[in-house]
Amino acid sequence: MTEPIHLEGYSANLRKQKIYCFGDVSTLDKMYHGLLNMYSEEVLKTYKVIVLFSDAYLKHNPKWLRNTYVDVTYRIKDSKDLQLAYTYIQHCVKPLVIVWYSNEIPQSIFNNLNSTKEDITLITGGTNARYDYTSIFFTTKTTYEEIYSVLLTRLKNIDIKSVLNETKASDVSLVYNSGSIYWFDYNSIQGIAPIINYKQASEYLRSLAEALELKD
């Protein structure tokens, strides 16, 4: 027997979460950028941000990355590159946000990231959310079959089909978070203005001022 679902809006703090975005590469670009922007000034003032590309995404160049300051970018072609990137993750100053374009993160690395007590947030995605992610974001275009296949082993005795019809009619999507599902305004994270890195901006303005002084 299925249980009725009473959805609440998703309001969990993204900090320290292991987040999976369900969708193709264009969807991932929007979700990654939008979720990163949801951190706003907190990320820019205190966090390091690392972006990794591997597998089918090795040569991918998302437009959002051109307007967003990140500390390090890695393109992982082989095990040596992976080890180099993971060494940075282990030893860099925390808090840290990892945005990882990958067919699937190596399980040993995910397990380490998921069990660590360090302040690390992971944002990744695709169409195979088989690890124990704290949050899984779907879009308004994600089908019932796709959502059901992901939530089948995570939620028991819940019929999401009727709820999905209602959320689609309201143009909102679903989010799984730690054993429950919530509604989420997917459209709210699209078209967000590029975030400004205040450290980078202040360094640029300082160098510009010095250059002007030299001219005088």
ChimeraX attribute file (.defattr): number of C-alpha atoms within 10 A of each C-alpha:
attribute: neighborCount
match mode: 1-to-1
recipient: residues
	/A:1	7
	/A:2	9
	/A:3	10
	/A:4	12
	/A:5	14
	/A:6	9
	/A:7	14
	/A:8	11
	/A:9	13
	/A:10	15
	/A:11	9
	/A:12	9
	/A:13	9
	/A:14	17
	/A:15	15
	/A:16	19
	/A:17	20
	/A:18	21
	/A:19	24
	/A:20	28
	/A:21	25
	/A:22	23
	/A:23	20
	/A:24	11
	/A:25	16
	/A:26	9
	/A:27	16
	/A:28	20
	/A:29	20
	/A:30	21
	/A:31	26
	/A:32	22
	/A:33	22
	/A:34	22
	/A:35	17
	/A:36	21
	/A:37	20
	/A:38	16
	/A:39	15
	/A:40	15
	/A:41	14
	/A:42	10
	/A:43	19
	/A:44	20
	/A:45	11
	/A:46	12
	/A:47	20
	/A:48	20
	/A:49	21
	/A:50	20
	/A:51	18
	/A:52	19
	/A:53	20
	/A:54	21
	/A:55	15
	/A:56	11
	/A:57	17
	/A:58	15
	/A:59	11
	/A:60	12
	/A:61	11
	/A:62	15
	/A:63	11
	/A:64	15
	/A:65	14
	/A:66	10
	/A:67	13
	/A:68	14
	/A:69	20
	/A:70	17
	/A:71	9
	/A:72	13
	/A:73	16
	/A:74	16
	/A:75	18
	/A:76	20
	/A:77	12
	/A:78	10
	/A:79	9
	/A:80	10
	/A:81	14
	/A:82	18
	/A:83	12
	/A:84	12
	/A:85	19
	/A:86	13
	/A:87	11
	/A:88	13
	/A:89	18
	/A:90	13
	/A:91	8
	/A:92	11
	/A:93	12
	/A:94	15
	/A:95	16
	/A:96	21
	/A:97	23
	/A:98	20
	/A:99	22
	/A:100	21
	/A:101	25
	/A:102	18
	/A:103	16
	/A:104	18
	/A:105	16
	/A:106	10
	/A:107	11
	/A:108	9
	/A:109	12
	/A:110	17
	/A:111	13
	/A:112	11
	/A:113	20
	/A:114	20
	/A:115	9
	/A:116	11
	/A:117	9
	/A:118	13
	/A:119	15
	/A:120	22
	/A:121	20
	/A:122	23
	/A:123	24
	/A:124	24
	/A:125	28
	/A:126	17
	/A:127	14
	/A:128	15
	/A:129	18
	/A:130	11
	/A:131	14
	/A:132	15
	/A:133	19
	/A:134	17
	/A:135	21
	/A:136	24
	/A:137	23
	/A:138	24
	/A:139	22
	/A:140	18
	/A:141	12
	/A:142	16
	/A:143	12
	/A:144	14
	/A:145	10
	/A:146	14
	/A:147	21
	/A:148	15
	/A:149	12
	/A:150	18
	/A:151	19
	/A:152	11
	/A:153	9
	/A:154	14
	/A:155	16
	/A:156	12
	/A:157	10
	/A:158	13
	/A:159	15
	/A:160	20
	/A:161	14
	/A:162	11
	/A:163	16
	/A:164	20
	/A:165	12
	/A:166	13
	/A:167	18
	/A:168	15
	/A:169	11
	/A:170	11
	/A:171	15
	/A:172	21
	/A:173	22
	/A:174	26
	/A:175	23
	/A:176	24
	/A:177	18
	/A:178	13
	/A:179	11
	/A:180	14
	/A:181	22
	/A:182	17
	/A:183	21
	/A:184	24
	/A:185	18
	/A:186	19
	/A:187	16
	/A:188	10
	/A:189	18
	/A:190	14
	/A:191	10
	/A:192	13
	/A:193	10
	/A:194	16
	/A:195	19
	/A:196	15
	/A:197	17
	/A:198	13
	/A:199	12
	/A:200	13
	/A:201	12
	/A:202	11
	/A:203	11
	/A:204	12
	/A:205	12
	/A:206	12
	/A:207	12
	/A:208	12
	/A:209	12
	/A:210	11
	/A:211	11
	/A:212	10
	/A:213	9
	/A:214	8
	/A:215	7
	/A:216	5
